[in-house]
Amino acid sequence: MKDWIFSPPAVFIIIMAVLIVIIRILSMLSFQVKKHKSGTGESYACGEENYNSNAQPNYSQFFPYAFFFTLAHVATLIITTVPLTDKSIVILATMYIIGAVVGLFVLLRK
């Protein structure tokens, strides 16, 4: 009869209720700004005004590096965690590593 309290939905609701109470108590004890100064909430750009209209970052050079590191780290994870006891798993891991190497060659071609 009392096992319902250990079910995942009940535990989730209990933990959420406890966290809401803790957050409410801590928010009453926290330091709160009483007077807002002018300029609060505006972006700071080293004295430049309207910096947000000029800021358009270019991520075209970032994505190849991010893709490279993703492939390299996942391939390393596969190499280090594949159990060598089952032959079919080793074959699938080898096929994945070959696919990762082909992906790196495609990424790094000039």
C-alpha positions as CSV (number, residue, x, y, z in Angstrom):
1,M,0.0,0.0,0.0
2,K,2.8,2.4,0.8
3,D,4.9,1.4,-2.3
4,W,3.2,4.1,-4.4
5,I,5.5,6.7,-2.8
6,F,8.5,5.1,-4.4
7,S,7.0,5.1,-7.9
8,P,8.8,7.4,-10.4
9,P,6.0,9.9,-10.8
10,A,5.5,10.3,-7.0
11,V,9.2,10.7,-6.4
12,F,9.4,13.3,-9.2
13,I,6.5,15.3,-7.8
14,I,7.9,15.1,-4.2
15,I,11.3,16.3,-5.3
16,M,9.9,19.1,-7.4
17,A,7.7,20.3,-4.5
18,V,10.8,20.3,-2.2
19,L,12.8,22.2,-4.8
20,I,10.1,24.8,-5.3
21,V,9.9,25.4,-1.5
22,I,13.7,25.7,-1.3
23,I,13.8,28.1,-4.3
24,R,11.1,30.3,-2.8
25,I,12.9,30.5,0.6
26,L,16.2,31.3,-1.0
27,S,14.7,33.9,-3.3
28,M,13.3,35.7,-0.2
29,L,16.8,35.6,1.4
30,S,18.7,36.7,-1.7
31,F,20.1,40.1,-2.4
32,Q,17.7,42.1,-4.7
33,V,18.5,45.3,-6.5
34,K,16.1,48.0,-5.3
35,K,16.9,50.8,-7.8
36,H,17.8,50.2,-11.4
37,K,20.4,52.4,-12.8
38,S,20.3,53.8,-16.3
39,G,21.9,51.5,-18.9
40,T,21.0,48.3,-17.0
41,G,20.1,45.6,-19.4
42,E,21.9,47.3,-22.4
43,S,24.8,45.5,-24.1
44,Y,28.3,46.8,-23.4
45,A,30.5,47.0,-26.4
46,C,33.5,49.0,-25.2
47,G,31.8,52.3,-25.7
48,E,30.3,51.5,-29.1
49,E,26.6,52.3,-29.5
50,N,24.3,50.1,-31.5
51,Y,26.8,47.2,-31.4
52,N,24.1,44.6,-31.8
53,S,23.3,45.8,-35.3
54,N,26.9,45.4,-36.4
55,A,27.5,42.0,-34.7
56,Q,27.0,39.3,-37.2
57,P,29.4,36.4,-36.4
58,N,30.5,34.1,-39.1
59,Y,30.5,30.5,-38.1
60,S,31.5,29.1,-41.4
61,Q,35.0,28.3,-40.1
62,F,33.7,26.9,-36.8
63,F,31.5,24.1,-38.1
64,P,34.3,22.1,-39.8
65,Y,36.3,22.1,-36.6
66,A,33.2,21.1,-34.5
67,F,32.4,18.3,-36.9
68,F,36.0,17.1,-36.9
69,F,36.2,17.0,-33.1
70,T,32.8,15.3,-32.9
71,L,33.9,12.6,-35.3
72,A,37.2,12.1,-33.6
73,H,35.8,11.9,-30.1
74,V,33.0,9.5,-31.0
75,A,35.4,7.3,-33.0
76,T,37.7,7.3,-30.0
77,L,34.8,6.4,-27.7
78,I,33.9,3.5,-30.0
79,I,37.4,2.2,-30.2
80,T,37.9,2.2,-26.4
81,T,34.6,0.7,-25.4
82,V,34.0,-2.0,-27.9
83,P,34.2,-5.5,-26.2
84,L,36.5,-7.8,-28.2
85,T,34.6,-10.9,-27.2
86,D,31.9,-10.8,-29.8
87,K,33.0,-10.9,-33.4
88,S,29.9,-9.2,-34.9
89,I,30.3,-6.2,-32.6
90,V,34.0,-5.8,-33.6
91,I,32.9,-5.9,-37.3
92,L,30.2,-3.2,-36.7
93,A,32.7,-1.1,-34.8
94,T,35.3,-1.5,-37.6
95,M,32.7,-0.4,-40.2
96,Y,31.8,2.6,-38.0
97,I,35.5,3.6,-37.8
98,I,35.9,3.3,-41.5
99,G,32.9,5.5,-42.0
100,A,34.4,8.0,-39.6
101,V,37.7,8.0,-41.4
102,V,35.8,8.6,-44.8
103,G,33.9,11.4,-43.1
104,L,37.2,13.0,-42.0
105,F,38.7,12.7,-45.5
106,V,35.6,14.4,-46.9
107,L,35.8,17.1,-44.3
108,L,39.5,17.8,-44.7
109,R,39.7,17.7,-48.5
110,K,40.8,20.9,-50.2
